Amino acid sequence: MRNIVRFAMYQFVLFFLLFAINVPLDRFISKPFTYVDFLATIIAILFLIIGYRIVNKVYKRFEGIRLRTKLFISIPIALGSIVFLALLENQFFG
């Protein structure tokens, strides 16, 4: 049970960071693709590669949890992190 709670916390942080990184980079990527859009895309890809390597190392301890359980935990956690990020954005920028 403790392993599942730790997995849920890691998932929340992972999804929150993924969505939080997407918010500032999204305004630079627009319809007429320019040099700034290219740089924003490269920066986002670098963040994703670095994040993927870190996540691979951290998530090795959760191999004992079944995939179905991980999915049932991850879906509400992803939705919760979106709601939490929206609340933070409304609080600070709204």
C-alpha positions in Angstrom: 0.0 0.0 0.0 2.8 2.4 0.8 4.3 1.7 -2.6 1.1 2.7 -4.3 0.8 5.9 -2.4 4.4 6.8 -3.3 3.6 6.0 -6.9 0.5 8.2 -6.8 2.6 11.1 -5.4 5.3 10.7 -8.1 2.6 10.6 -10.8 1.0 13.8 -9.5 4.4 15.6 -9.6 5.2 14.2 -13.0 1.9 15.2 -14.6 1.9 18.6 -12.8 5.4 19.3 -14.2 4.5 18.1 -17.6 1.5 20.4 -17.8 3.3 23.3 -16.1 6.2 23.2 -18.6 3.6 23.1 -21.5 1.9 26.3 -20.3 4.7 28.8 -20.9 6.1 27.0 -24.0 2.6 26.8 -25.6 2.3 30.6 -26.2 5.5 30.6 -28.3 4.3 27.9 -30.7 1.8 29.5 -33.0 0.4 29.0 -36.5 3.1 30.8 -38.6 6.0 28.6 -37.6 9.0 30.8 -37.0 12.5 30.6 -35.4 11.1 31.2 -31.9 8.7 28.3 -32.4 11.5 26.1 -33.4 13.6 27.1 -30.3 10.6 26.5 -28.0 10.0 23.1 -29.6 13.7 22.2 -29.1 13.6 23.3 -25.5 10.5 21.3 -24.8 12.1 18.2 -26.4 15.2 18.6 -24.2 13.1 18.9 -21.1 11.2 15.8 -22.1 14.3 13.8 -22.8 15.9 14.8 -19.5 12.6 14.1 -17.7 12.3 10.7 -19.3 15.7 9.6 -18.1 15.0 10.7 -14.6 11.6 9.0 -14.6 13.1 5.8 -15.8 15.5 5.7 -12.9 12.9 6.6 -10.3 10.2 4.3 -11.5 12.2 1.1 -11.4 11.0 0.5 -7.8 7.4 0.4 -9.0 7.8 -2.6 -11.3 5.9 -4.7 -8.8 2.7 -2.8 -9.2 0.4 -4.2 -11.9 -0.2 -2.2 -15.1 -3.9 -2.1 -14.6 -3.5 -0.6 -11.1 -1.0 2.0 -12.5 -3.5 3.0 -15.1 -6.4 3.3 -12.6 -4.2 5.5 -10.4 -2.7 7.6 -13.2 -5.9 8.7 -14.9 -7.5 10.5 -11.8 -4.1 11.8 -10.8 -3.6 13.4 -14.3 -7.1 15.0 -14.1 -6.3 16.2 -10.5 -3.0 17.7 -11.6 -4.8 19.6 -14.4 -7.4 21.0 -11.9 -4.6 21.9 -9.4 -2.6 23.7 -12.1 -5.7 25.6 -13.3 -6.5 26.6 -9.7 -2.9 27.9 -9.3 -3.0 29.8 -12.5 -6.3 31.4 -11.5 -4.9 32.3 -8.1 -1.7 33.9 -9.3 -2.6 35.1 -12.9 -6.4 35.4 -12.8 
